[in-house]
Amino acid sequence: MAISTHGAIITPILDISNMTAERVTKSGIITKCTGGLYTVETPDGIIECKARGIFRNRGISPFVGDVVDISEGAVSEIHDRKNCIIRPPLANLDSLAFIVSTCNPSPNYLIIDKFIAVAEYKGIEPVIIITKTDIGDSSEIKEIYGNIGIDVIEIDYENGETIEKVRGILRGKVSALTGNSGVGKSTLLNAIDPKLNIPTAEISRKLGRGKHTTRTARLYKLSEGGYIADTPGFSTFDTNRYDIIRKNELADCFREFGEYTGSCRFGDCSHTCEKGCGVIEAVKKGLISERRHGSYCAMYDEARRLKEWEIK
């Protein structure tokens, strides 16, 4: 069932406790989960309910973003997902926007590249949004990621056109914002849609990061259509929190490598140090960013060290 993302925010909470099973069978999208209680938005209104025990028996759980069926007062069926990430548990994302600030905190290119790799691996469109452009330089970020075809947007809160660019990317989609603590995710969301009124907090001077105003993922319905999740911030990024990428799958998550991997001398080339590697030759010629290749090598080494039980 297609869930409409347009129109006003639905606010009524339906009381389904005294309805018959026939009347309550509905489909909707999970927008929030707190302590095993799911908030589901249906075309008729908001329903709050628990999930049937059968999911626990199968070792699965409904995620925020799941399209589900509700019958007899509980989530009874989870529709097929096109993708999902593990922590925070989010499903069916169209785009994943990484918020990076020019300073306080400064850009960490390995973290950015880990984020992009996960998005590519999951079939989610990655987007880079740069904040604090009035007090720092964003030219390197724009050059590296713009050159490989990723949307890069600089935010200037004095220039409404920059906010409108973000609205255009999010409109009609299920998206999530992520990034280091303190880069201004909640502030950006409030600028995109003031009706959201999401709490924000100042940077902790002692720790140099935000105060984690967002503690759990939830979907907010945007006034112009679509849903957006504001995810908890982090100070370090581990791809395993989203999913595990095996070493032999990693090169496919770096889109600019594709043009050169076919010219490697060895079929099992790791693209890290081998002679005759097409990717390494492209790096030497300036066709692939040294920073990006350095991130790839670091991630490959991490993936190489993974134990089989960690992958499972």
Backbone as CSV, one residue per row, in Angstrom:
resi,resn,N_x,N_y,N_z,CA_x,CA_y,CA_z,C_x,C_y,C_z
1,MET,0.837,-1.199,0.000,0.000,0.000,0.000,0.868,1.243,0.000
2,ALA,0.553,2.203,-0.849,1.330,3.442,-0.902,0.867,4.367,0.209
3,ILE,1.826,4.877,0.942,1.509,5.793,2.034,1.744,7.212,1.551
4,SER,0.710,8.036,1.540,0.858,9.415,1.072,1.693,10.213,2.045
5,THR,2.600,11.033,1.500,3.440,11.874,2.344,3.075,13.335,2.218
6,HIS,1.943,13.629,1.579,1.569,15.019,1.364,0.411,15.402,2.282
7,GLY,0.234,16.691,2.445,-0.868,17.183,3.236,-0.462,17.534,4.641
8,ALA,-1.455,17.939,5.437,-1.194,18.376,6.806,-0.799,17.199,7.680
9,ILE,-0.097,17.496,8.775,0.307,16.460,9.726,-0.927,15.881,10.395
10,ILE,-1.016,14.547,10.421,-2.167,13.889,11.040,-1.938,13.818,12.541
11,THR,-2.877,14.318,13.332,-2.659,14.373,14.767,-3.574,13.489,15.601
12,PRO,-4.807,13.165,15.166,-5.669,12.386,16.051,-5.121,10.991,16.312
13,ILE,-5.242,10.522,17.551,-4.849,9.164,17.905,-6.113,8.321,17.979
14,LEU,-6.150,7.266,17.191,-7.350,6.452,17.125,-7.401,5.477,18.290
15,ASP,-8.568,5.316,18.877,-8.780,4.322,19.928,-9.283,3.048,19.263
16,ILE,-8.439,2.029,19.226,-8.814,0.789,18.533,-9.167,-0.329,19.502
17,SER,-9.221,-0.011,20.790,-9.384,-1.061,21.789,-10.734,-1.768,21.690
18,ASN,-11.780,-1.055,21.238,-13.107,-1.653,21.223,-13.620,-1.937,19.815
19,MET,-12.735,-1.846,18.811,-13.150,-2.086,17.440,-13.010,-3.563,17.094
20,THR,-13.745,-4.006,16.101,-13.625,-5.384,15.653,-12.373,-5.530,14.816
21,ALA,-11.913,-6.780,14.688,-10.698,-7.029,13.911,-10.870,-6.565,12.477
22,GLU,-12.066,-6.749,11.923,-12.307,-6.356,10.537,-12.140,-4.860,10.360
23,ARG,-12.613,-4.081,11.310,-12.556,-2.630,11.197,-11.164,-2.089,11.462
24,VAL,-10.356,-2.800,12.228,-9.072,-2.239,12.587,-7.912,-2.619,11.698
25,THR,-8.111,-3.560,10.795,-7.013,-3.933,9.924,-6.644,-2.745,9.047
26,LYS,-5.471,-2.185,9.306,-5.025,-0.963,8.629,-3.551,-1.095,8.279
27,SER,-3.110,-0.268,7.358,-1.692,-0.195,7.019,-1.200,1.213,7.287
28,GLY,0.051,1.312,7.698,0.625,2.630,7.966,2.131,2.539,8.101
29,ILE,2.751,3.654,8.386,4.201,3.728,8.536,4.550,4.012,9.995
30,ILE,5.486,3.263,10.538,5.925,3.481,11.920,6.768,4.754,11.973
31,THR,6.371,5.682,12.812,7.101,6.948,12.932,7.870,7.061,14.239
32,LYS,7.577,6.182,15.188,8.244,6.272,16.485,8.114,4.957,17.218
33,CYS,9.139,4.635,18.012,9.086,3.452,18.869,9.678,3.818,20.219
34,THR,8.915,3.633,21.270,9.384,3.925,22.619,8.971,2.787,23.539
35,GLY,9.945,2.076,24.071,9.661,1.022,25.032,8.711,-0.040,24.529
36,GLY,8.818,-0.420,23.271,7.959,-1.455,22.722,6.606,-0.963,22.262
37,LEU,6.347,0.339,22.377,5.099,0.932,21.902,5.370,1.640,20.584
38,TYR,4.640,1.262,19.548,4.866,1.799,18.208,3.798,2.835,17.859
39,THR,4.264,3.949,17.314,3.360,4.970,16.795,3.296,4.783,15.291
40,VAL,2.097,4.506,14.780,1.913,4.200,13.364,0.986,5.234,12.750
41,GLU,1.447,5.863,11.676,0.612,6.826,10.970,-0.109,6.122,9.839
42,THR,-1.438,6.152,9.880,-2.278,5.567,8.839,-3.021,6.688,8.126
43,PRO,-3.634,6.416,6.988,-4.411,7.460,6.309,-5.546,8.014,7.158
44,ASP,-5.969,7.252,8.169,-7.090,7.684,9.004,-6.665,8.357,10.303
45,GLY,-5.392,8.306,10.629,-4.930,8.913,11.876,-3.775,8.127,12.474
46,ILE,-3.414,8.512,13.694,-2.295,7.896,14.397,-2.801,6.768,15.293
47,ILE,-2.108,5.641,15.236,-2.425,4.506,16.104,-1.198,4.186,16.950
48,GLU,-1.374,4.005,18.229,-0.306,3.574,19.122,-0.610,2.153,19.571
49,CYS,0.350,1.259,19.353,0.092,-0.141,19.675,1.411,-0.879,19.877
50,LYS,1.314,-2.111,20.338,2.482,-2.978,20.476,2.540,-3.923,19.275
51,ALA,3.623,-4.689,19.200,3.775,-5.670,18.128,3.431,-7.053,18.656
52,ARG,2.956,-7.904,17.788,2.639,-9.265,18.190,3.901,-10.020,18.596
53,GLY,3.729,-10.954,19.497,4.864,-11.716,20.002,5.541,-12.576,18.956
54,ILE,4.873,-12.807,17.835,5.450,-13.651,16.790,6.741,-13.077,16.252
55,PHE,6.872,-11.740,16.258,8.101,-11.123,15.764,9.276,-11.453,16.687
56,ARG,9.034,-11.418,17.982,10.073,-11.755,18.945,10.512,-13.200,18.757
57,ASN,9.545,-14.078,18.517,9.861,-15.486,18.309,10.708,-15.700,17.057
58,ARG,10.529,-14.829,16.060,11.295,-14.927,14.815,12.630,-14.190,14.907
59,GLY,12.844,-13.489,16.012,14.078,-12.747,16.185,14.149,-11.479,15.372
60,ILE,12.989,-10.886,15.049,12.950,-9.632,14.306,12.117,-8.613,15.052
61,SER,12.296,-7.352,14.716,11.542,-6.278,15.354,11.118,-5.278,14.292
62,PRO,9.946,-4.675,14.452,9.569,-3.579,13.558,10.519,-2.400,13.756
63,PHE,10.865,-1.708,12.673,11.733,-0.535,12.711,10.924,0.709,12.386
64,VAL,11.401,1.837,12.888,10.871,3.109,12.424,11.095,3.186,10.914
65,GLY,10.052,3.560,10.183,10.117,3.588,8.721,9.485,2.382,8.074
66,ASP,9.218,1.331,8.852,8.553,0.158,8.307,7.106,0.481,7.942
67,VAL,6.662,-0.058,6.826,5.242,-0.057,6.496,4.665,-1.345,7.059
68,VAL,3.638,-1.224,7.899,3.127,-2.382,8.637,1.613,-2.467,8.530
69,ASP,1.096,-3.674,8.819,-0.336,-3.886,8.976,-0.648,-3.964,10.461
70,ILE,-1.789,-3.448,10.829,-2.262,-3.510,12.208,-3.603,-4.226,12.217
71,SER,-3.704,-5.244,13.051,-4.984,-5.916,13.223,-5.112,-6.367,14.672
72,GLU,-6.325,-6.342,15.163,-6.623,-6.723,16.548,-5.738,-5.964,17.535
73,GLY,-5.497,-4.714,17.232,-4.807,-3.836,18.176,-3.311,-3.994,18.256
74,ALA,-2.673,-4.663,17.264,-1.222,-4.864,17.312,-0.650,-4.882,15.906
75,VAL,0.644,-4.584,15.815,1.351,-4.732,14.538,1.385,-6.214,14.206
76,SER,0.793,-6.575,13.056,0.653,-7.991,12.714,1.506,-8.406,11.523
77,GLU,1.955,-7.469,10.723,2.732,-7.797,9.533,3.655,-6.643,9.185
78,ILE,4.901,-6.977,8.790,5.860,-5.976,8.326,6.029,-6.170,6.824
79,HIS,5.758,-5.131,6.048,5.909,-5.225,4.602,7.399,-5.345,4.255
80,ASP,7.678,-5.859,3.078,9.070,-6.023,2.643,9.807,-4.690,2.694
81,ARG,11.036,-4.740,3.206,11.870,-3.536,3.276,12.760,-3.443,2.044
82,LYS,12.998,-2.215,1.587,13.978,-2.059,0.510,15.379,-1.879,1.081
83,ASN,15.481,-1.473,2.347,16.766,-1.398,3.043,16.494,-1.135,4.514
84,CYS,17.533,-1.251,5.320,17.432,-0.870,6.723,18.832,-0.659,7.278
85,ILE,18.932,0.135,8.326,20.171,0.279,9.067,19.922,-0.188,10.498
86,ILE,21.000,-0.619,11.154,20.859,-1.330,12.421,20.654,-0.397,13.605
87,ARG,21.572,0.566,13.779,21.483,1.479,14.915,21.712,2.898,14.436
88,PRO,20.729,3.782,14.561,19.375,3.503,15.063,18.582,2.681,14.050
89,PRO,17.633,1.861,14.524,16.875,1.023,13.606,15.937,1.848,12.727
90,LEU,16.271,1.947,11.443,15.482,2.705,10.475,15.342,1.877,9.207
91,ALA,14.172,1.932,8.595,13.925,1.135,7.387,13.405,2.014,6.261
92,ASN,13.614,1.526,5.043,13.028,2.110,3.827,13.465,3.549,3.565
93,LEU,14.760,3.802,3.734,15.279,5.151,3.497,15.556,5.380,2.013
94,ASP,15.174,6.560,1.534,15.518,6.981,0.173,16.839,7.737,0.154
95,SER,17.076,8.549,1.165,18.314,9.333,1.212,18.830,9.406,2.640
96,LEU,20.143,9.538,2.748,20.811,9.641,4.038,21.752,10.836,3.951
97,ALA,21.438,11.878,4.701,22.204,13.125,4.629,23.168,13.207,5.791
98,PHE,24.436,13.357,5.473,25.468,13.487,6.504,25.762,14.971,6.694
99,ILE,25.561,15.457,7.925,25.805,16.857,8.232,27.235,16.999,8.735
100,VAL,28.015,17.826,8.072,29.409,18.047,8.462,29.629,19.546,8.613
101,SER,30.282,19.942,9.693,30.566,21.356,9.917,32.006,21.660,9.523
102,THR,32.249,22.900,9.121,33.605,23.284,8.732,34.546,23.339,9.931
103,CYS,33.988,23.511,11.126,34.793,23.568,12.355,33.879,23.338,13.554
104,ASN,34.507,23.014,14.671,33.775,22.833,15.940,32.555,21.913,15.833
105,PRO,32.697,20.653,15.445,33.937,19.912,15.171,34.375,20.040,13.719
106,SER,35.686,19.897,13.496,36.232,19.958,12.151,35.888,18.687,11.378
107,PRO,35.914,18.742,10.044,35.564,17.559,9.246,36.527,16.393,9.496
108,ASN,35.975,15.223,9.625,36.758,14.001,9.716,36.437,13.203,8.448
109,TYR,37.387,13.182,7.501,37.099,12.611,6.187,36.906,11.102,6.236
110,LEU,37.565,10.422,7.165,37.341,8.988,7.291,35.905,8.715,7.710
111,ILE,35.390,9.503,8.633,34.006,9.335,9.075,33.046,9.611,7.924
112,ILE,33.296,10.676,7.168,32.436,10.989,6.029,32.431,9.833,5.036
113,ASP,33.617,9.290,4.751,33.705,8.219,3.763,33.080,6.925,4.265
114,LYS,33.143,6.680,5.557,32.445,5.516,6.114,30.939,5.673,5.938
115,PHE,30.457,6.864,6.187,29.033,7.137,6.013,28.601,6.893,4.567
116,ILE,29.369,7.442,3.630,29.015,7.300,2.218,29.045,5.832,1.810
117,ALA,30.039,5.080,2.280,30.143,3.660,1.943,28.910,2.897,2.411
118,VAL,28.448,3.191,3.621,27.258,2.513,4.140,26.043,2.852,3.287
119,ALA,25.896,4.125,2.935,24.761,4.530,2.103,24.798,3.815,0.751
120,GLU,25.974,3.767,0.124,26.111,3.089,-1.161,25.796,1.602,-1.020
121,TYR,26.276,0.993,0.048,26.074,-0.428,0.297,24.593,-0.769,0.448
122,LYS,23.850,0.151,1.041,22.441,-0.076,1.325,21.524,0.393,0.211
123,GLY,22.086,0.986,-0.842,21.243,1.500,-1.911,20.484,2.749,-1.516
124,ILE,21.093,3.548,-0.628,20.502,4.809,-0.169,21.312,5.948,-0.774
125,GLU,20.638,6.984,-1.267,21.352,8.089,-1.890,22.039,8.939,-0.818
126,PRO,23.384,9.057,-0.857,24.080,9.891,0.124,24.046,11.369,-0.262
127,VAL,23.960,12.218,0.748,23.973,13.666,0.553,24.897,14.265,1.612
128,ILE,25.699,15.250,1.216,26.549,15.961,2.175,25.994,17.365,2.368
129,ILE,25.742,17.730,3.626,25.265,19.076,3.953,26.291,19.723,4.881
130,ILE,26.785,20.888,4.481,27.853,21.555,5.223,27.274,22.718,6.025
131,THR,27.570,22.738,7.327,27.141,23.842,8.191,28.356,24.663,8.635
132,LYS,28.084,25.789,9.262,29.104,26.695,9.804,30.053,27.197,8.704
133,THR,29.472,27.443,7.542,30.281,27.923,6.417,30.716,29.376,6.596
134,ASP,30.098,30.083,7.535,30.467,31.482,7.766,31.750,31.605,8.589
135,ILE,32.170,30.519,9.233,33.364,30.600,10.089,34.430,29.580,9.704
136,GLY,34.245,28.874,8.591,35.234,27.888,8.168,35.202,27.674,6.669
137,ASP,36.216,26.988,6.157,36.378,26.767,4.723,35.782,25.421,4.321
138,SER,34.941,25.425,3.309,34.278,24.197,2.851,34.758,23.761,1.476
139,SER,35.772,24.417,0.927,36.166,24.173,-0.465,36.633,22.737,-0.703
140,GLU,37.397,22.166,0.241,37.917,20.808,0.030,36.791,19.781,0.042
141,ILE,35.847,19.945,0.953,34.714,19.018,1.009,33.940,19.064,-0.301
142,LYS,33.678,20.265,-0.789,32.920,20.408,-2.032,33.658,19.780,-3.209
143,GLU,34.957,19.980,-3.255,35.735,19.460,-4.375,35.762,17.934,-4.375
144,ILE,36.055,17.343,-3.215,36.188,15.887,-3.145,34.882,15.184,-3.487
145,TYR,33.785,15.626,-2.873,32.537,14.879,-3.000,31.689,15.348,-4.176
146,GLY,31.809,16.618,-4.520,31.116,17.087,-5.717,31.667,16.425,-6.968
147,ASN,32.975,16.148,-6.981,33.613,15.541,-8.150,33.195,14.093,-8.380
148,ILE,32.640,13.442,-7.374,32.213,12.051,-7.575,30.685,11.950,-7.681
149,GLY,30.045,13.097,-7.867,28.617,13.086,-8.157,27.691,13.045,-6.966
150,ILE,28.202,13.360,-5.786,27.356,13.410,-4.596,26.855,14.837,-4.400
151,ASP,25.575,14.978,-4.098,25.022,16.302,-3.823,25.682,16.891,-2.582
152,VAL,26.244,18.087,-2.721,26.866,18.796,-1.606,26.195,20.159,-1.485
153,ILE,25.627,20.420,-0.328,24.895,21.674,-0.120,25.501,22.430,1.053
154,GLU,25.848,23.682,0.835,26.324,24.557,1.913,25.135,25.294,2.513
155,ILE,25.055,25.286,3.836,23.941,25.937,4.515,24.341,27.330,4.985
156,ASP,23.538,28.303,4.592,23.678,29.676,5.069,22.300,30.098,5.554
157,TYR,22.149,30.212,6.863,20.828,30.496,7.420,20.327,31.890,7.071
158,GLU,21.212,32.732,6.524,20.797,34.049,6.052,20.327,33.995,4.602
159,ASN,20.540,32.859,3.965,20.170,32.699,2.559,19.165,31.566,2.439
160,GLY,17.905,31.923,2.266,16.843,30.923,2.224,16.965,29.944,1.072
161,GLU,17.696,30.306,0.017,17.844,29.405,-1.124,18.594,28.128,-0.739
162,THR,19.535,28.248,0.199,20.286,27.059,0.609,19.388,26.084,1.368
163,ILE,18.481,26.628,2.177,17.530,25.764,2.893,16.568,25.129,1.907
164,GLU,16.171,25.883,0.899,15.244,25.362,-0.102,15.866,24.213,-0.891
165,LYS,17.182,24.258,-1.115,17.858,23.153,-1.795,17.722,21.860,-0.993
166,VAL,17.854,21.973,0.321,17.702,20.788,1.171,16.257,20.303,1.121
167,ARG,15.312,21.235,1.196,13.893,20.843,1.114,13.633,20.075,-0.179
168,GLY,14.240,20.533,-1.274,14.021,19.883,-2.551,14.521,18.449,-2.571
169,ILE,15.639,18.186,-1.894,16.189,16.837,-1.833,15.328,15.930,-0.962
170,LEU,14.745,16.495,0.097,13.979,15.693,1.052,12.530,15.513,0.641
171,ARG,12.018,16.403,-0.194,10.585,16.427,-0.490,10.094,15.092,-1.068
172,GLY,9.071,14.536,-0.433,8.449,13.316,-0.919,9.221,12.046,-0.632
173,LYS,10.307,12.127,0.146,11.147,10.964,0.417,11.141,10.617,1.908
174,VAL,11.613,9.428,2.217,11.911,9.050,3.605,13.422,9.188,3.760
175,SER,13.844,10.118,4.609,15.261,10.464,4.725,15.686,10.472,6.182
176,ALA,16.987,10.511,6.385,17.532,10.627,7.739,18.705,11.587,7.713
177,LEU,18.865,12.334,8.796,20.032,13.175,8.993,20.919,12.518,10.029
178,THR,22.214,12.474,9.756,23.149,11.926,10.720,24.427,12.751,10.696
179,GLY,25.308,12.516,11.644,26.558,13.257,11.701,27.075,13.365,13.116
180,ASN,28.270,13.947,13.231,28.864,14.136,14.551,27.962,14.966,15.456
181,SER,28.054,14.733,16.742,27.336,15.564,17.702,27.811,17.014,17.564
182,GLY,26.871,17.916,17.603,27.217,19.324,17.605,27.304,19.995,16.252
183,VAL,26.986,19.255,15.161,27.078,19.877,13.841,25.806,20.624,13.464
184,GLY,24.751,20.496,14.268,23.552,21.302,14.045,22.441,20.599,13.283
185,LYS,22.263,19.293,13.514,21.216,18.567,12.795,19.822,19.086,13.154
186,SER,19.556,19.205,14.447,18.225,19.649,14.873,17.961,21.088,14.453
187,THR,18.982,21.938,14.509,18.836,23.323,14.069,18.463,23.366,12.589
188,LEU,19.115,22.524,11.790,18.819,22.478,10.363,17.397,21.999,10.115
189,LEU,16.962,20.978,10.850,15.610,20.468,10.677,14.567,21.537,10.980
190,ASN,14.796,22.305,12.029,13.862,23.367,12.378,13.819,24.448,11.312
191,ALA,14.946,24.679,10.630,14.974,25.653,9.540,14.231,25.111,8.321
192,ILE,14.369,23.803,8.070,13.681,23.186,6.936,12.171,23.232,7.129
193,ASP,11.735,22.952,8.354,10.299,22.942,8.653,10.094,23.437,10.079
194,PRO,9.847,24.757,10.270,9.709,25.333,11.615,8.618,24.673,12.460
195,LYS,7.644,24.022,11.816,6.568,23.375,12.575,7.080,22.208,13.419
196,LEU,8.259,21.689,13.083,8.780,20.536,13.821,9.152,20.908,15.250
197,ASN,9.759,22.078,15.424,10.111,22.581,16.757,10.888,21.547,17.570
198,ILE,11.973,21.037,16.975,12.789,20.003,17.622,13.757,20.657,18.606
199,PRO,13.904,20.141,19.838,14.818,20.747,20.814,16.260,20.727,20.316
200,THR,16.980,21.795,20.614,18.396,21.874,20.274,19.179,22.197,21.534
201,ALA,20.490,22.048,21.472,21.342,22.360,22.626,22.661,22.914,22.135
202,GLU,23.323,23.657,23.006,24.609,24.243,22.657,25.705,23.183,22.688
203,ILE,26.831,23.493,22.037,27.995,22.617,22.078,28.558,22.591,23.503
204,SER,28.926,21.408,23.964,29.604,21.301,25.247,31.049,21.774,25.089
205,ARG,31.413,22.846,25.735,32.770,23.377,25.607,33.803,22.386,26.140
206,LYS,33.466,21.670,27.198,34.410,20.745,27.807,34.710,19.566,26.888
207,LEU,33.665,19.010,26.268,33.833,17.818,25.454,33.983,18.133,23.981
208,GLY,33.596,19.363,23.580,33.711,19.734,22.186,32.678,19.072,21.307
209,ARG,31.563,18.634,21.900,30.511,18.028,21.101,29.161,18.401,21.696
210,GLY,28.122,18.071,20.954,26.788,18.434,21.386,26.326,17.652,22.601
211,LYS,25.163,18.049,23.114,24.639,17.418,24.324,23.627,16.322,24.028
212,HIS,23.659,15.807,22.804,22.825,14.667,22.448,21.350,14.925,22.745
213,THR,20.812,16.012,22.165,19.401,16.298,22.356,18.530,15.234,21.715
214,THR,19.011,14.565,20.671,18.283,13.481,20.027,18.785,12.159,20.584
215,ARG,17.906,11.393,21.214,18.321,10.153,21.869,17.827,8.908,21.137
216,THR,16.722,9.009,20.436,16.217,7.885,19.658,15.772,8.400,18.305
217,ALA,15.786,7.520,17.319,15.350,7.916,15.982,13.823,7.930,15.928
218,ARG,13.285,8.919,15.255,11.858,8.963,14.967,11.669,9.706,13.663
219,LEU,10.571,9.436,13.000,10.271,10.114,11.748,9.369,11.314,12.020
220,TYR,9.746,12.436,11.438,8.910,13.631,11.471,8.301,13.818,10.092
221,LYS,7.025,14.115,10.035,6.373,14.349,8.753,6.601,15.806,8.354
222,LEU,7.118,16.002,7.146,7.421,17.339,6.658,6.186,17.970,6.020
223,SER,6.041,19.270,6.205,4.865,19.978,5.701,4.737,19.880,4.193
224,GLU,5.885,19.836,3.480,5.854,19.810,2.020,5.896,18.390,1.457
225,GLY,5.743,17.394,2.311,5.728,16.008,1.875,7.026,15.292,2.180
226,GLY,6.910,14.069,2.675,8.082,13.288,3.033,8.221,13.147,4.530
227,TYR,9.163,12.310,4.928,9.477,12.095,6.337,10.970,12.259,6.533
228,ILE,11.350,12.734,7.718,12.764,12.914,8.022,13.039,12.419,9.432
229,ALA,14.134,11.690,9.591,14.544,11.216,10.907,15.758,12.006,11.366
230,ASP,15.714,12.477,12.588,16.862,13.120,13.228,17.485,12.066,14.124
231,THR,18.663,11.556,13.746,19.266,10.449,14.480,20.175,10.954,15.592
232,PRO,20.447,10.133,16.608,21.381,10.543,17.654,22.761,10.841,17.087
233,GLY,23.413,11.857,17.616,24.764,12.203,17.171,25.790,11.245,17.742
234,PHE,27.004,11.319,17.206,28.075,10.449,17.688,29.388,11.200,17.612
235,SER,30.370,10.742,18.392,31.694,11.357,18.368,32.674,10.526,17.552
236,THR,32.382,9.228,17.349,33.154,8.383,16.441,32.150,7.583,15.634
237,PHE,32.548,7.175,14.452,31.617,6.476,13.557,32.122,5.073,13.281
238,ASP,31.307,4.087,13.569,31.625,2.699,13.307,30.616,2.176,12.292
239,THR,31.086,1.757,11.112,30.145,1.279,10.104,29.313,0.115,10.612
240,ASN,29.825,-0.629,11.582,29.082,-1.785,12.090,27.775,-1.384,12.766
241,ARG,27.663,-0.130,13.172,26.409,0.303,13.785,25.308,0.402,12.731
242,TYR,25.702,0.487,11.462,24.734,0.543,10.374,24.622,-0.804,9.667
243,ASP,25.739,-1.402,9.356,25.785,-2.749,8.805,27.247,-3.114,8.601
244,ILE,27.505,-4.390,8.389,28.868,-4.862,8.189,29.137,-4.979,6.694
245,ILE,30.207,-4.337,6.234,30.620,-4.418,4.840,31.864,-5.301,4.781
246,ARG,31.781,-6.407,4.063,32.929,-7.296,3.929,33.993,-6.658,3.044
247,LYS,35.234,-7.086,3.227,36.345,-6.467,2.506,36.198,-6.594,0.995
248,ASN,35.643,-7.721,0.527,35.507,-7.907,-0.918,34.331,-7.135,-1.503
249,GLU,33.517,-6.512,-0.661,32.389,-5.698,-1.124,32.688,-4.202,-1.032
250,LEU,33.781,-3.873,-0.371,34.040,-2.469,-0.036,34.311,-1.597,-1.261
251,ALA,35.060,-2.102,-2.239,35.401,-1.287,-3.416,34.147,-0.827,-4.159
252,ASP,33.098,-1.655,-4.139,31.854,-1.285,-4.807,31.158,-0.116,-4.112
253,CYS,31.564,0.172,-2.879,30.962,1.274,-2.117,31.687,2.598,-2.357
254,PHE,32.736,2.570,-3.171,33.443,3.778,-3.581,33.181,3.957,-5.076
255,ARG,32.191,4.752,-5.400,31.666,4.809,-6.766,32.718,5.196,-7.806
256,GLU,33.708,5.999,-7.418,34.711,6.442,-8.387,35.718,5.354,-8.731
257,PHE,35.737,4.252,-7.974,36.665,3.154,-8.270,36.214,2.346,-9.490
258,GLY,34.918,2.334,-9.741,34.351,1.442,-10.743,34.978,1.543,-12.120
259,GLU,35.380,2.727,-12.495,35.962,2.954,-13.820,37.336,2.313,-13.973
260,TYR,37.986,2.007,-12.825,39.386,1.578,-12.871,39.629,0.158,-12.376
261,THR,38.680,-0.442,-11.680,38.915,-1.776,-11.112,39.100,-2.836,-12.192
262,GLY,38.506,-2.630,-13.358,38.633,-3.607,-14.431,40.015,-3.665,-15.059
263,SER,40.850,-2.664,-14.780,42.185,-2.644,-15.377,43.264,-3.128,-14.406
264,CYS,42.862,-3.685,-13.267,43.840,-4.218,-12.315,44.478,-5.484,-12.878
265,ARG,45.747,-5.689,-12.584,46.477,-6.857,-13.092,45.927,-8.149,-12.500
266,PHE,45.535,-8.104,-11.214,45.067,-9.313,-10.535,43.568,-9.233,-10.282
267,GLY,42.896,-10.350,-10.510,41.451,-10.385,-10.326,41.010,-10.198,-8.889
268,ASP,41.862,-10.601,-7.943,41.518,-10.470,-6.526,42.211,-9.264,-5.892
269,CYS,42.511,-8.261,-6.683,43.218,-7.067,-6.207,42.443,-6.399,-5.074
270,SER,43.137,-6.031,-4.018,42.494,-5.354,-2.882,42.460,-3.843,-3.076
271,HIS,43.195,-3.332,-4.070,43.268,-1.896,-4.368,43.905,-1.105,-3.226
272,THR,44.775,-1.775,-2.485,45.447,-1.092,-1.374,46.944,-0.908,-1.608
273,CYS,47.598,-1.903,-2.243,49.064,-1.812,-2.361,49.643,-2.579,-3.549
274,GLU,48.804,-3.283,-4.304,49.304,-4.163,-5.345,49.901,-3.398,-6.534
275,LYS,50.930,-3.995,-7.144,51.451,-3.468,-8.404,50.453,-3.784,-9.513
276,GLY,50.319,-2.841,-10.427,49.387,-3.054,-11.530,47.942,-2.812,-11.155
277,CYS,47.698,-2.161,-10.030,46.323,-1.851,-9.600,45.828,-0.614,-10.346
278,GLY,44.706,-0.739,-11.029,44.147,0.383,-11.767,43.709,1.518,-10.877
279,VAL,43.211,1.185,-9.679,42.758,2.211,-8.746,43.947,3.025,-8.238
280,ILE,45.020,2.344,-7.863,46.205,3.045,-7.351,46.809,3.933,-8.437
281,GLU,46.818,3.457,-9.674,47.318,4.275,-10.776,46.467,5.526,-10.953
282,ALA,45.170,5.383,-10.790,44.271,6.535,-10.905,44.514,7.539,-9.782
283,VAL,44.835,7.032,-8.592,45.165,7.927,-7.473,46.434,8.707,-7.806
284,LYS,47.445,8.020,-8.331,48.709,8.676,-8.679,48.519,9.757,-9.738
285,LYS,47.568,9.550,-10.635,47.302,10.515,-11.701,46.346,11.624,-11.269
286,GLY,45.890,11.567,-10.035,44.978,12.586,-9.537,43.538,12.392,-9.976
287,LEU,43.223,11.211,-10.498,41.861,10.933,-10.948,40.960,10.467,-9.807
288,ILE,41.571,9.965,-8.745,40.857,9.583,-7.521,41.521,10.319,-6.367
289,SER,40.708,10.856,-5.477,41.217,11.615,-4.332,42.095,10.745,-3.428
290,GLU,43.271,11.274,-3.066,44.133,10.562,-2.122,43.440,10.370,-0.785
291,ARG,42.679,11.372,-0.363,41.941,11.245,0.909,40.957,10.080,0.845
292,ARG,40.214,9.994,-0.252,39.227,8.928,-0.385,39.915,7.557,-0.420
293,HIS,41.008,7.453,-1.135,41.707,6.170,-1.188,42.295,5.816,0.173
294,GLY,42.776,6.823,0.890,43.280,6.574,2.239,42.187,6.050,3.153
295,SER,40.993,6.607,3.026,39.857,6.116,3.811,39.539,4.677,3.437
296,TYR,39.563,4.400,2.154,39.287,3.035,1.686,40.276,2.041,2.295
297,CYS,41.552,2.388,2.272,42.570,1.481,2.817,42.361,1.239,4.309
298,ALA,42.008,2.299,5.056,41.751,2.150,6.489,40.534,1.265,6.727
299,MET,39.483,1.458,5.931,38.276,0.651,6.075,38.521,-0.795,5.653
300,TYR,39.332,-0.989,4.618,39.663,-2.345,4.170,40.399,-3.091,5.278
301,ASP,41.319,-2.414,5.942,42.065,-3.049,7.029,41.133,-3.424,8.175
302,GLU,40.170,-2.551,8.481,39.182,-2.866,9.526,38.359,-4.090,9.119
303,ALA,37.913,-4.123,7.861,37.090,-5.238,7.385,37.899,-6.538,7.373
304,ARG,39.171,-6.434,7.042,40.037,-7.616,7.000,40.190,-8.243,8.380
305,ARG,40.130,-7.413,9.408,40.324,-7.892,10.778,39.049,-8.444,11.413
306,LEU,37.916,-8.289,10.738,36.660,-8.770,11.299,36.683,-10.286,11.472
307,LYS,36.177,-10.728,12.604,36.039,-12.162,12.852,34.706,-12.647,12.270
308,GLU,34.649,-13.916,11.956,33.431,-14.459,11.353,32.232,-14.305,12.277
309,TRP,32.445,-14.431,13.583,31.302,-14.299,14.508,30.797,-12.862,14.541
310,GLU,31.690,-11.885,14.289,31.241,-10.500,14.229,30.383,-10.260,13.004
311,ILE,30.750,-10.892,11.882,29.983,-10.733,10.651,28.601,-11.332,10.809
312,LYS,28.516,-12.499,11.473,27.226,-13.150,11.681,26.375,-12.382,12.664
